[in-house]
C-alpha cells in the first residue's frame, strides 16, 4: 500500500484519536461520519441500492466502508468503482446480516473492524468499549460496599458516583 495521508478533517481527527490511544473518541468520530460503501452498480433513483460490497477473510464477512473517496481508492485501487454515501446511523439501521462485521478503511492507519452489535451500539451514541465500563462500575460498587461495611454506613448514607464510572486501566 502506498503512503497514506488523511483526506478529510474526520480522517485527521480519527488518526489523532488513535495516536492518542483514545478509541472511544475514534468511535464517536466514526459514528458521526458519512461512509462510502462500494456497490456493484450505480444506484437507480427510486430503487433499492444494489448489494453490499463485502470482503471475506478468516471465515468472517465484512461490509466494506470508507471515510473518503481517497481512502476508497487507496484501499481498492483498480477495483474502486461505484459507491454510495451513507450516514453511519443509516448504515446501522439497514445492516444486512448480524453475522457480518464492518471494515472501515481496511489496511489504512485509521482502519477499524466492528461486529454488527457494536455498529448498532455506536448508532445509538454509546461509544463505550465492551467490558470496560461494566468492569469499572463493578469495581467502584465493590469498593463502595466495602467502605460502607467498614464504617457501618447504610446505602442511603453512601456517596454516589457522579458522572460516568472511571475507565479500566
Phi, psi and omega in degrees: 000144181284168177299131185249141173231142178303139181257347183225164176299323179298317180294322176299312181296320179295317178299314181296322178297317179292321177298327179275004181059036180252082183293326179297320176295318177305312182291326176297314178298315180300318184293345179256010186254140168285138181247148174263123180249123176296141176228161184285336181206158178301143178291143177260128180307135178085357179242160178297144179296146182285125170037185180236134173282117183236164178218130180245128177213139180059030180078005181245132177267135179240137167279125180279136179214148184224147183271353176199163176296325179295319178296318178300313180294320180296318182284318187262345178054232183293347180269358177290123181227227180292151177210166175231145179267129184223127172299145183307316182297323177293323177300315181297318180296321182263021185306129190282333187199123184293347177274342183277153176253166174259128175249110181259122177049051184301131179092350179266163178298343179252031180288156175208145180230118188232133173290159184304318182296329180283327173302314179297316180300314179298323181295340177270003179088006181264105184260007180297137178284148182303132173084332186291309184291318182294320179296316179294318180297318180296318178296319179297314179297320178298316180296319179294319179297316179297317179297318179295320182293328179287326183263350182078013180287149175270170183296330180285343177272343185286143176292149177256152178284125177267131180081190184288153177294148179296151181280157179289146179271000000 
